[in-house]
Amino acid sequence: MSNHGSNLQLSNDEIAASFAGGHWAEQFPPVLDIERAAKLAIVPQATIYDWNSRGLLTSCATKVGKYVRIYRDRFLKVLFNEGLGRVK
C-alpha cells in the first residue's frame, strides 16, 4: 500500500477528531490488536502480519509477549502519510 502521487497528509487533529467519540472510538481504541488494525485498514489480518514482519510497522507497533500491539494514531499516519510501499 503506497501513497504514490498523493498529497493526503492526515494531521494529528484530523486523526483525533475521527476517534473523539461514538462508534469509531469504541471500535478502535488507542492501542489495537492485529484484528482491529486489519479492520481499520480494511485489509486481511495476514496483511498486517506481513507488514509487521517486513518491518513496515516499526514506527507504530510493538510486541508484547507473543502479541503485536499497534498504536492507532501512528498506524494511520504510516498508512496515509508515509505509505507502505517500501521496506525501511
C-alpha positions in Angstrom: 0.0 0.0 0.0 1.7 3.2 -1.1 0.6 6.8 -1.4 2.3 7.4 -4.8 1.2 10.8 -6.1 -1.0 11.5 -3.1 -0.9 14.8 -1.3 -3.0 13.4 1.5 -1.4 14.1 4.9 -3.5 13.5 7.9 -2.9 15.9 10.8 -3.0 14.9 14.5 -6.2 17.0 14.8 -7.9 15.1 12.0 -7.0 11.8 13.5 -8.1 12.8 17.0 -11.4 14.2 15.6 -12.1 10.9 13.9 -11.9 9.0 17.2 -13.3 11.6 19.5 -16.4 9.6 20.4 -19.1 7.3 19.2 -18.7 4.1 17.1 -15.2 4.7 15.9 -13.9 5.4 19.4 -15.5 2.3 20.8 -14.4 0.0 17.9 -10.9 1.3 17.6 -9.2 2.2 21.0 -5.8 3.9 21.0 -3.9 0.6 21.1 -5.0 -2.0 18.6 -4.6 -5.7 18.3 -4.0 -7.3 14.8 -7.7 -7.9 14.3 -8.7 -4.3 15.0 -5.8 -2.9 12.9 -6.9 -5.1 10.0 -10.5 -3.9 10.3 -9.4 -0.3 10.5 -7.2 -0.6 7.4 -9.8 -2.8 5.6 -7.2 -5.5 4.9 -6.9 -9.2 5.9 -5.2 -9.9 9.2 -2.4 -11.7 7.2 -1.6 -8.4 5.6 -0.9 -6.7 9.0 1.3 -9.7 10.0 3.1 -9.4 6.7 3.7 -5.6 7.0 4.9 -6.1 10.6 7.3 -9.0 9.6 8.7 -6.9 6.8 9.4 -4.0 9.2 6.9 -1.6 7.8 5.2 -1.0 11.1 8.2 -0.4 13.3 7.2 3.2 14.0 3.8 2.2 15.3 3.9 -1.4 16.5 5.5 -3.4 19.3 5.4 -6.9 20.5 4.0 -7.6 24.0 4.9 -11.2 24.8 3.7 -13.1 21.7 1.2 -10.4 20.7 1.6 -7.4 18.4 0.1 -4.2 19.6 -0.3 -1.2 17.3 -0.7 2.4 18.3 -3.7 3.5 16.2 -2.8 7.1 15.5 0.7 6.3 14.4 -0.6 3.4 12.3 -2.9 5.8 10.5 0.0 8.2 9.8 2.0 5.3 8.4 -0.9 4.3 6.2 -1.8 7.7 4.9 1.2 9.9 5.3 4.2 7.6 4.8 2.8 4.8 2.7 3.7 1.1 2.9 5.3 0.6 -0.5 8.8 0.2 0.7 10.8 -1.7 3.4 12.8 0.7 5.6 
